[in-house]
Amino acid sequence: MTDTHRNTPPRSLSIDQSTVNGIQVLTPHGEIDQPAAPLLDEALSFPASTTPLRIVADLSDVTFMDSSGINILISAHHKAGSTQGWLRIAGAQQAVQRILHIVGVDQIIECHPTLEEALHD
């Protein structure tokens, strides 16, 4: 028997997407690590835009994030900024919040305790 899924990374991450008052909301569920990073990168790959990209990454259901996720968030932050828009992080659990703080992401990207605050701040 051959394993046809041998080179397919495990799906430890799923992402819901919605729009609230013109703001793109991405809600990842699970772990953001190197095997799952392409899924997050794809979700944050918006077409070239002349209008401001406004994005909130609701990390309330992310249990782990490594440098792969950090790099993707920083890249998305720069892309949104190039359109005069923004990327905000909302609801990071304590373990993820700690990583964001240790590497200084919270000094680059606005972090909010809740999705509601990120949407209305």
Legacy VTK file of the C-alpha trace (Angstrom):
# vtk DataFile Version 3.0
C-alpha trace
ASCII
DATASET POLYDATA
POINTS 121 float
0.000 0.000 0.000
1.390 3.407 -0.938
0.982 6.503 1.177
-0.105 9.179 -1.281
-0.124 11.834 1.444
3.481 11.334 2.540
4.639 14.822 1.438
1.521 16.611 2.621
2.093 18.546 5.850
-0.243 17.712 8.711
-3.177 20.072 9.053
-2.710 21.212 12.640
-4.121 24.592 11.626
-7.408 25.777 10.181
-8.345 29.366 9.428
-11.750 31.024 9.312
-12.070 34.247 7.343
-14.738 36.913 7.507
-15.243 40.609 6.911
-16.539 42.990 9.580
-17.228 46.578 8.502
-14.712 46.269 5.661
-12.027 44.760 7.919
-10.675 41.311 7.004
-10.739 39.044 10.070
-8.632 35.896 10.069
-9.183 33.437 12.894
-6.615 30.635 12.950
-7.363 27.549 15.068
-4.560 25.319 16.329
-0.797 25.608 16.043
1.106 27.956 13.756
4.361 26.158 13.088
6.602 25.518 10.098
4.415 22.793 8.505
1.263 24.919 8.920
2.866 28.244 7.929
1.942 28.046 4.220
-1.751 27.971 5.150
-1.420 31.185 7.179
0.714 32.784 4.485
-1.922 31.980 1.869
-4.713 33.369 4.069
-2.771 36.641 4.464
-1.941 36.902 0.752
-4.327 39.531 -0.479
-4.237 40.724 -4.092
-2.386 43.955 -4.841
-4.574 46.782 -3.661
-4.739 50.518 -3.996
-7.181 50.722 -1.098
-5.977 50.308 2.477
-5.804 46.710 3.680
-7.247 46.469 7.176
-6.720 43.081 8.758
-7.218 41.629 12.223
-5.596 38.313 13.084
-7.686 36.897 15.925
-5.237 34.552 17.659
-7.569 33.591 20.517
-7.650 29.954 19.388
-3.924 29.625 18.566
-2.194 27.402 21.100
1.364 27.662 19.742
3.308 29.857 17.324
6.911 29.592 16.202
9.108 31.923 14.147
7.324 30.860 10.943
4.125 32.503 12.149
5.985 35.557 13.450
7.639 36.108 10.052
4.333 35.796 8.203
2.617 38.288 10.524
5.447 40.811 10.123
5.362 40.415 6.335
1.568 40.917 6.295
1.982 43.969 8.536
4.405 45.520 6.027
2.136 44.676 3.092
-0.889 46.247 4.789
1.178 49.311 5.731
2.252 49.772 2.115
-1.435 50.364 1.262
-1.852 52.829 4.167
-3.719 50.076 5.991
-2.846 47.980 9.029
-2.648 44.552 10.590
-3.710 44.125 14.208
-3.449 41.105 16.455
-6.293 40.255 18.804
-6.873 37.859 21.675
-3.518 36.079 21.820
-3.421 33.447 24.557
-0.772 33.894 27.236
1.780 31.501 25.652
1.481 33.173 22.235
1.374 36.649 23.777
4.628 35.870 25.580
6.343 34.918 22.311
5.033 38.067 20.613
6.464 40.114 23.480
9.831 38.310 23.674
10.583 38.847 19.988
9.156 42.380 19.997
6.247 41.851 17.629
4.000 43.716 20.076
6.225 46.767 19.486
5.680 46.566 15.706
2.093 45.340 15.382
-0.779 46.608 17.521
-1.931 43.861 19.883
-5.363 43.981 21.525
-6.821 41.736 24.223
-10.049 41.133 22.274
-11.289 41.066 18.704
-13.840 43.755 19.517
-11.118 46.163 20.671
-9.001 45.445 17.593
-11.957 46.163 15.319
-12.952 49.420 16.996
-9.701 50.932 18.223
LINES 1 122
121 0 1 2 3 4 5 6 7 8 9 10 11 12 13 14 15 16 17 18 19 20 21 22 23 24 25 26 27 28 29 30 31 32 33 34 35 36 37 38 39 40 41 42 43 44 45 46 47 48 49 50 51 52 53 54 55 56 57 58 59 60 61 62 63 64 65 66 67 68 69 70 71 72 73 74 75 76 77 78 79 80 81 82 83 84 85 86 87 88 89 90 91 92 93 94 95 96 97 98 99 100 101 102 103 104 105 106 107 108 109 110 111 112 113 114 115 116 117 118 119 120
